[in-house]
């Protein structure tokens, strides 16, 4: 044990402790800022208020295949009818007031919010009394909110439980016949939307108001709100994400198009709007809203989609951030929730590889994700065994050469050039290079990139959400019993203690053997229990190799300097 091991442990601590501080979970991107358009914002706020009022006055019961009879009309308001569609994976509720979805329930994903009624409910993406989206038509100089237009649902188009269910709304807006068609893609979270406006003036557009927020379905609501962001992809393939918290109240940002998709997301779920390749969104406007307890839980965002021959078409994906499902959809939608913060360009590819390997092991073995992490940890150690073996032996050589190198430094302390030449000769005589000291740190640093990637993977990978393993109720959350971080700390101490055996005395290394496991255990207390499990398995899998190197070190005699007169000669102790 020498200074290189001390340096390696110190670098490990820096990487682990600094990761959550230096690399947030979302990509920070500066977008152009413009002056706030107070009149437009007021109109948007008014539209939202109207929609909320309409939802509150809508009938409470719904029909699985059609609309209910009209509710009693209210003065100055369009009567809202609610239509519920049960798709294969989700349940959608639409309002005739705006022809837009007001809620989406993901039937196959339970909410993890604590309840007092026993069985957990399914995850709901819409916050109560906050409709998911709104549509507006920019027709020449006029902008018409569809919330103010009487639209009639075509319930007969819905084939209950069948493939390719459809729902249509029709009406008249500013003298133009309007029709909005929905087609529900089987066995997916996708709905195809087609809006048609007859005789639309040139330059007309459909304005799609994104969800101003998403409901939290996680036990830690504050953390989930911290993940809220608007993401988008430019036609050039650049994916960016703007966290709600980065847009100040009343601040407006505009991202010019073309944009192939826009999305609102939180930690595990998203609602994305993807256009056809030849008709992208022309612009995205984002306006901050007042915050509650310093948390940015709402953001107004509107995407503009030009009408081509009076038609605008796009897909809506409302579901989990399932990496494989999003990869199949293409258009880089799997990068909607980027890994690595401002180092996304480096972290994202590496984290994607780690996720794909874990998913492959899961598909191949059909084991619980906890066992997948165990297999992955052992496999990484076995794959790195040859490199670690060489690095540990290099470190062992460096320890034996320290007395000789110190003697040379003392002998040529007043002649740096000759000192360097003598050191290089020692390296050459022992089959080493000037990079050999760095190689001594390699055993500690090699697993760190994967640990770093897994830290980000556990931040927003829905596949790990709610997965229990042995005593762990959820590997994506901290261990409530603190067993996993303690196991990680103990295994790290044992590995360090074995590596110290038969090493030259080093007070600093001895101190680090006791301090580093304690420090990292405290730091890892709040990390995902799956991450603690992986790190503990890594340490345990490294113990046999560490023990073998320690035995090998005990069999080798160190080189010691013998000073004779003004110079120093090096002899091998038998």
MARZA-999264 format. One line per field, with one value per residue (C-alpha): x, y, z; residue number from 1; residue in three letters. Coordinates in steps of 0.5 Angstrom, whole numbers. Layout:
// residues N
x: [X	...]
y: [Y	...]
z: [Z	...]
romar: [NUM	...]
tidren: [ALA	...]
***
This chain:
// residues 574
x: [0	3	1	-2	-7	-9	-9	-14	-18	-19	-21	-26	-29	-29	-32	-38	-39	-38	-43	-50	-47	-43	-48	-55	-60	-62	-59	-58	-59	-59	-65	-66	-70	-75	-80	-86	-92	-97	-103	-102	-100	-107	-111	-107	-109	-116	-116	-114	-119	-124	-122	-122	-129	-131	-128	-131	-138	-138	-142	-138	-140	-137	-139	-133	-135	-139	-141	-146	-152	-151	-150	-154	-152	-148	-149	-143	-140	-140	-143	-137	-139	-133	-132	-127	-124	-120	-114	-110	-105	-108	-115	-116	-122	-123	-127	-132	-130	-123	-123	-117	-115	-116	-113	-109	-109	-103	-107	-100	-96	-99	-98	-93	-96	-98	-105	-110	-115	-111	-109	-105	-109	-106	-101	-105	-101	-106	-106	-113	-117	-111	-113	-107	-107	-111	-111	-112	-113	-109	-113	-110	-110	-115	-113	-119	-119	-123	-125	-130	-133	-138	-136	-139	-136	-137	-138	-140	-133	-131	-130	-130	-124	-122	-116	-115	-120	-122	-126	-128	-130	-133	-136	-135	-129	-129	-134	-129	-131	-126	-125	-121	-119	-116	-114	-111	-105	-106	-101	-98	-98	-99	-105	-105	-108	-111	-114	-117	-120	-124	-122	-116	-112	-105	-100	-105	-103	-105	-103	-102	-101	-97	-99	-97	-95	-95	-98	-93	-94	-88	-87	-82	-86	-81	-76	-81	-82	-75	-75	-80	-78	-80	-75	-75	-71	-69	-69	-61	-62	-60	-64	-65	-68	-71	-72	-78	-74	-69	-75	-76	-83	-86	-80	-81	-77	-78	-74	-75	-76	-76	-77	-79	-82	-83	-85	-87	-84	-82	-78	-81	-87	-88	-93	-89	-92	-88	-90	-89	-82	-84	-89	-85	-87	-85	-83	-84	-86	-84	-87	-85	-91	-91	-88	-90	-85	-79	-81	-83	-89	-92	-90	-94	-91	-94	-92	-94	-95	-97	-103	-101	-107	-112	-109	-104	-102	-98	-97	-98	-94	-97	-93	-87	-80	-79	-72	-73	-80	-78	-72	-77	-80	-74	-72	-68	-74	-70	-66	-72	-69	-62	-56	-50	-53	-48	-43	-49	-45	-40	-45	-51	-47	-44	-50	-54	-50	-50	-58	-58	-53	-58	-64	-61	-59	-66	-69	-64	-64	-71	-69	-71	-67	-63	-60	-59	-55	-51	-49	-47	-43	-39	-39	-35	-30	-29	-28	-23	-19	-13	-13	-13	-8	-3	-4	-4	3	5	3	7	13	13	13	19	22	21	27	31	28	28	36	37	33	37	44	42	38	42	42	35	37	41	36	31	36	37	30	29	34	31	24	28	32	25	21	17	15	14	7	7	6	-1	-2	-2	-8	-12	-15	-19	-21	-23	-30	-31	-34	-39	-41	-42	-46	-51	-52	-55	-59	-62	-64	-70	-70	-77	-75	-72	-78	-82	-78	-77	-71	-69	-70	-71	-78	-75	-68	-69	-70	-66	-65	-70	-66	-59	-57	-54	-50	-47	-46	-42	-38	-36	-34	-30	-26	-25	-22	-18	-15	-13	-9	-6	-3	5	5	10	8	4	0	-4	-6	-8	-12	-16	-17	-22	-24	-26	-31	-34	-35	-37	-42	-45	-45	-49	-54	-59	-57	-61	-61	-59	-53	-51	-52	-48	-42	-42	-42	-36	-32	-34	-32	-26	-24	-20	-16	-14	-12	-8	-4	-3	0	4	7	9	13	17	23	23	30	33	39	45	49	56	60	57	54	48	49	43	43	38	36	36]
y: [0	7	14	11	7	13	17	12	12	20	20	15	19	25	22	19	25	30	26	29	36	37	33	34	30	34	38	45	49	56	58	65	70	75	80	77	78	79	79	72	70	72	69	63	63	65	59	54	57	56	49	47	50	46	40	41	42	35	29	25	18	16	11	6	7	13	20	22	26	33	36	42	49	54	61	63	57	51	44	39	32	27	21	15	10	4	2	-4	-1	6	9	16	21	26	33	35	42	43	36	34	29	31	25	19	13	8	1	-3	2	3	9	9	15	13	11	10	5	-1	-3	2	6	6	12	18	23	29	33	34	39	41	38	35	39	45	46	53	55	61	62	68	74	70	65	61	56	50	50	56	52	47	40	34	27	21	15	10	10	7	-1	-3	-7	-8	-6	1	4	11	18	24	31	36	43	50	55	62	60	54	47	43	36	32	25	20	13	9	4	-3	-5	1	8	12	16	18	25	29	36	38	45	47	53	55	61	61	61	58	53	49	51	45	47	42	39	45	39	32	29	25	18	17	17	23	28	33	29	28	35	37	32	36	39	40	37	37	35	39	37	37	31	35	33	39	39	45	44	47	50	54	58	64	66	70	69	67	63	61	55	56	50	46	41	33	32	36	33	34	29	28	22	16	18	23	26	27	30	27	30	27	28	33	37	39	44	51	54	52	57	57	61	60	61	63	58	54	53	55	49	50	45	49	51	54	51	51	48	51	46	49	47	43	44	45	39	38	31	28	22	23	18	18	13	11	12	5	5	0	2	9	6	3	9	12	20	19	19	15	21	25	25	25	22	26	33	38	32	29	28	23	20	19	14	10	10	7	1	0	0	-4	-10	-10	-11	-16	-20	-19	-22	-28	-30	-28	-26	-21	-14	-15	-22	-18	-13	-18	-22	-15	-14	-20	-20	-14	-16	-22	-18	-13	-19	-19	-11	-11	-17	-13	-6	-10	-13	-6	-3	-8	-7	0	-1	-5	0	6	5	5	11	15	13	16	22	24	22	27	32	38	35	34	32	26	24	23	19	15	14	12	7	4	3	0	-5	-7	-7	-1	5	13	11	5	9	11	4	3	7	3	-2	3	7	2	0	8	9	4	6	13	11	7	13	16	10	9	17	16	8	6	-1	-1	3	-1	-7	-11	-16	-20	-15	-9	-6	-2	-2	5	8	8	2	3	-1	1	-6	-5	1	-2	-8	-4	0	-7	-10	-4	-4	-12	-11	-5	-9	-15	-10	-7	-14	-15	-8	-3	1	7	11	15	9	6	12	11	4	6	13	12	6	10	16	13	9	15	18	12	12	16	13	8	1	-2	2	0	-7	-7	-3	-9	-14	-11	-11	-18	-21	-17	-20	-27	-23	-18	-24	-27	-21	-20	-27	-26	-20	-23	-28	-22	-19	-11	-8	-4	2	2	8	8	14	20	15	10	3	-2	-9	-14	-17	-24]
z: [0	-2	-4	-11	-7	-3	-9	-12	-6	-6	-13	-12	-6	-11	-17	-12	-8	-13	-18	-16	-15	-21	-26	-25	-29	-34	-40	-39	-45	-46	-51	-54	-49	-51	-48	-44	-49	-43	-47	-50	-43	-41	-46	-45	-37	-39	-43	-38	-33	-38	-39	-31	-30	-36	-33	-26	-29	-33	-31	-26	-29	-36	-41	-44	-51	-52	-49	-44	-45	-45	-38	-36	-40	-36	-38	-43	-43	-48	-45	-44	-45	-43	-47	-44	-49	-46	-50	-49	-44	-42	-41	-44	-42	-48	-47	-53	-50	-54	-57	-53	-48	-41	-37	-39	-34	-35	-33	-33	-28	-21	-17	-12	-8	-1	0	6	1	1	-7	-11	-16	-23	-25	-27	-32	-31	-24	-22	-25	-30	-37	-40	-47	-51	-58	-61	-69	-72	-78	-81	-76	-71	-66	-64	-58	-59	-52	-54	-60	-59	-62	-63	-61	-66	-61	-66	-69	-63	-63	-56	-54	-62	-66	-68	-64	-67	-64	-68	-66	-71	-71	-74	-71	-74	-80	-82	-81	-76	-75	-70	-71	-66	-68	-62	-64	-61	-56	-55	-51	-58	-61	-68	-68	-75	-75	-81	-82	-89	-93	-88	-90	-92	-86	-81	-76	-70	-63	-59	-51	-48	-41	-36	-31	-30	-24	-19	-18	-14	-6	-6	-10	-9	-13	-18	-19	-20	-26	-29	-36	-43	-48	-56	-62	-67	-75	-74	-69	-63	-57	-51	-45	-41	-33	-31	-25	-30	-33	-28	-27	-32	-37	-44	-48	-56	-59	-67	-71	-75	-69	-70	-63	-57	-50	-42	-38	-30	-27	-31	-35	-41	-46	-53	-59	-65	-72	-79	-82	-88	-83	-77	-71	-73	-66	-59	-54	-46	-41	-33	-28	-21	-16	-10	-4	-9	-13	-21	-22	-28	-34	-40	-47	-54	-60	-67	-72	-79	-83	-90	-94	-88	-84	-79	-76	-71	-66	-58	-54	-47	-43	-39	-41	-43	-46	-51	-53	-54	-58	-63	-64	-67	-67	-61	-57	-52	-50	-48	-41	-42	-37	-35	-35	-38	-40	-43	-50	-46	-41	-45	-50	-44	-40	-46	-47	-39	-40	-46	-43	-37	-41	-45	-39	-36	-43	-43	-36	-34	-27	-22	-24	-17	-19	-26	-22	-18	-25	-28	-22	-22	-30	-30	-25	-29	-35	-32	-28	-33	-33	-26	-25	-29	-26	-19	-21	-23	-17	-13	-17	-16	-8	-9	-13	-8	-4	-10	-13	-7	-7	-14	-12	-6	-10	-16	-12	-15	-22	-24	-31	-29	-24	-29	-33	-27	-26	-33	-33	-27	-30	-37	-33	-29	-36	-34	-36	-34	-34	-29	-23	-26	-27	-20	-19	-25	-21	-17	-23	-28	-25	-24	-30	-30	-23	-25	-31	-26	-22	-27	-30	-23	-23	-29	-31	-31	-31	-24	-22	-16	-17	-10	-9	-2	3	-1	-3	-9	-12	-15	-8	-2	3	8	13	11	10	3	4	10	6	1	6	10	3	2	8	8	1	3	9	5	0	6	8	7	4	7	13	11	16	11	7	14	16	9	10	16	14	6	8	13	8	2	7	9	2	-1	5	0	-6	-10	-6	-13	-14	-7	-9	-15	-11	-6	-11	-14	-8	-6	-13	-12	-6	-9	-14	-8	-3	-9	-10	-3	-2	-8	-5	1	-3	-6	-2	-3	-6	-1	-2	2	2	1	2	-3	-7	-6	-9	-10	-7	-7	0	0]
romar: [1	2	3	4	5	6	7	8	9	10	11	12	13	14	15	16	17	18	19	20	21	22	23	24	25	26	27	28	29	30	31	32	33	34	35	36	37	38	39	40	41	42	43	44	45	46	47	48	49	50	51	52	53	54	55	56	57	58	59	60	61	62	63	64	65	66	67	68	69	70	71	72	73	74	75	76	77	78	79	80	81	82	83	84	85	86	87	88	89	90	91	92	93	94	95	96	97	98	99	100	101	102	103	104	105	106	107	108	109	110	111	112	113	114	115	116	117	118	119	120	121	122	123	124	125	126	127	128	129	130	131	132	133	134	135	136	137	138	139	140	141	142	143	144	145	146	147	148	149	150	151	152	153	154	155	156	157	158	159	160	161	162	163	164	165	166	167	168	169	170	171	172	173	174	175	176	177	178	179	180	181	182	183	184	185	186	187	188	189	190	191	192	193	194	195	196	197	198	199	200	201	202	203	204	205	206	207	208	209	210	211	212	213	214	215	216	217	218	219	220	221	222	223	224	225	226	227	228	229	230	231	232	233	234	235	236	237	238	239	240	241	242	243	244	245	246	247	248	249	250	251	252	253	254	255	256	257	258	259	260	261	262	263	264	265	266	267	268	269	270	271	272	273	274	275	276	277	278	279	280	281	282	283	284	285	286	287	288	289	290	291	292	293	294	295	296	297	298	299	300	301	302	303	304	305	306	307	308	309	310	311	312	313	314	315	316	317	318	319	320	321	322	323	324	325	326	327	328	329	330	331	332	333	334	335	336	337	338	339	340	341	342	343	344	345	346	347	348	349	350	351	352	353	354	355	356	357	358	359	360	361	362	363	364	365	366	367	368	369	370	371	372	373	374	375	376	377	378	379	380	381	382	383	384	385	386	387	388	389	390	391	392	393	394	395	396	397	398	399	400	401	402	403	404	405	406	407	408	409	410	411	412	413	414	415	416	417	418	419	420	421	422	423	424	425	426	427	428	429	430	431	432	433	434	435	436	437	438	439	440	441	442	443	444	445	446	447	448	449	450	451	452	453	454	455	456	457	458	459	460	461	462	463	464	465	466	467	468	469	470	471	472	473	474	475	476	477	478	479	480	481	482	483	484	485	486	487	488	489	490	491	492	493	494	495	496	497	498	499	500	501	502	503	504	505	506	507	508	509	510	511	512	513	514	515	516	517	518	519	520	521	522	523	524	525	526	527	528	529	530	531	532	533	534	535	536	537	538	539	540	541	542	543	544	545	546	547	548	549	550	551	552	553	554	555	556	557	558	559	560	561	562	563	564	565	566	567	568	569	570	571	572	573	574]
tidren: [UNK	UNK	UNK	UNK	UNK	UNK	UNK	UNK	UNK	UNK	UNK	UNK	UNK	UNK	UNK	UNK	UNK	UNK	UNK	UNK	UNK	UNK	UNK	UNK	UNK	UNK	UNK	UNK	UNK	UNK	UNK	UNK	UNK	UNK	UNK	UNK	UNK	UNK	UNK	UNK	UNK	UNK	UNK	UNK	UNK	UNK	UNK	UNK	UNK	UNK	UNK	UNK	UNK	UNK	UNK	UNK	UNK	UNK	UNK	UNK	UNK	UNK	UNK	UNK	UNK	UNK	UNK	UNK	UNK	UNK	UNK	UNK	UNK	UNK	UNK	UNK	UNK	UNK	UNK	UNK	UNK	UNK	UNK	UNK	UNK	UNK	UNK	UNK	UNK	UNK	UNK	UNK	UNK	UNK	UNK	UNK	UNK	UNK	UNK	UNK	UNK	UNK	UNK	UNK	UNK	UNK	UNK	UNK	UNK	UNK	UNK	UNK	UNK	UNK	UNK	UNK	UNK	UNK	UNK	UNK	UNK	UNK	UNK	UNK	UNK	UNK	UNK	UNK	UNK	UNK	UNK	UNK	UNK	UNK	UNK	UNK	UNK	UNK	UNK	UNK	UNK	UNK	UNK	UNK	UNK	UNK	UNK	UNK	UNK	UNK	UNK	UNK	UNK	UNK	UNK	UNK	UNK	UNK	UNK	UNK	UNK	UNK	UNK	UNK	UNK	UNK	UNK	UNK	UNK	UNK	UNK	UNK	UNK	UNK	UNK	UNK	UNK	UNK	UNK	UNK	UNK	UNK	UNK	UNK	UNK	UNK	UNK	UNK	UNK	UNK	UNK	UNK	UNK	UNK	UNK	UNK	UNK	UNK	UNK	UNK	UNK	UNK	UNK	UNK	UNK	UNK	UNK	UNK	UNK	UNK	UNK	UNK	UNK	UNK	UNK	UNK	UNK	UNK	UNK	UNK	UNK	UNK	UNK	UNK	UNK	UNK	UNK	UNK	UNK	UNK	UNK	UNK	UNK	UNK	UNK	UNK	UNK	UNK	UNK	UNK	UNK	UNK	UNK	UNK	UNK	UNK	UNK	UNK	UNK	UNK	UNK	UNK	UNK	UNK	UNK	UNK	UNK	UNK	UNK	UNK	UNK	UNK	UNK	UNK	UNK	UNK	UNK	UNK	UNK	UNK	UNK	UNK	UNK	UNK	UNK	UNK	UNK	UNK	UNK	UNK	UNK	UNK	UNK	UNK	UNK	UNK	UNK	UNK	UNK	UNK	UNK	UNK	UNK	UNK	UNK	UNK	UNK	UNK	UNK	UNK	UNK	UNK	UNK	UNK	UNK	UNK	UNK	UNK	UNK	UNK	UNK	UNK	UNK	UNK	UNK	UNK	UNK	UNK	UNK	UNK	UNK	UNK	UNK	UNK	UNK	UNK	UNK	UNK	UNK	UNK	UNK	UNK	UNK	UNK	UNK	UNK	UNK	UNK	UNK	UNK	UNK	UNK	UNK	UNK	UNK	UNK	UNK	UNK	UNK	UNK	UNK	UNK	UNK	UNK	UNK	UNK	UNK	UNK	UNK	UNK	UNK	UNK	UNK	UNK	UNK	UNK	UNK	UNK	UNK	UNK	UNK	UNK	UNK	UNK	UNK	UNK	UNK	UNK	UNK	UNK	UNK	UNK	UNK	UNK	UNK	UNK	UNK	UNK	UNK	UNK	UNK	UNK	UNK	UNK	UNK	UNK	UNK	UNK	UNK	UNK	UNK	UNK	UNK	UNK	UNK	UNK	UNK	UNK	UNK	UNK	UNK	UNK	UNK	UNK	UNK	UNK	UNK	UNK	UNK	UNK	UNK	UNK	UNK	UNK	UNK	UNK	UNK	UNK	UNK	UNK	UNK	UNK	UNK	UNK	UNK	UNK	UNK	UNK	UNK	UNK	UNK	UNK	UNK	UNK	UNK	UNK	UNK	UNK	UNK	UNK	UNK	UNK	UNK	UNK	UNK	UNK	UNK	UNK	UNK	UNK	UNK	UNK	UNK	UNK	UNK	UNK	UNK	UNK	UNK	UNK	UNK	UNK	UNK	UNK	UNK	UNK	UNK	UNK	UNK	UNK	UNK	UNK	UNK	UNK	UNK	UNK	UNK	UNK	UNK	UNK	UNK	UNK	UNK	UNK	UNK	UNK	UNK	UNK	UNK	UNK	UNK	UNK	UNK	UNK	UNK	UNK	UNK	UNK	UNK	UNK	UNK	UNK	UNK	UNK	UNK	UNK	UNK	UNK	UNK	UNK	UNK	UNK	UNK	UNK	UNK	UNK	UNK	UNK	UNK	UNK	UNK	UNK	UNK	UNK	UNK	UNK	UNK	UNK	UNK	UNK	UNK	UNK	UNK	UNK	UNK	UNK	UNK	UNK	UNK	UNK	UNK	UNK	UNK	UNK	UNK	UNK	UNK	UNK	UNK	UNK	UNK	UNK	UNK	UNK	UNK	UNK	UNK	UNK	UNK	UNK	UNK	UNK	UNK	UNK]
***
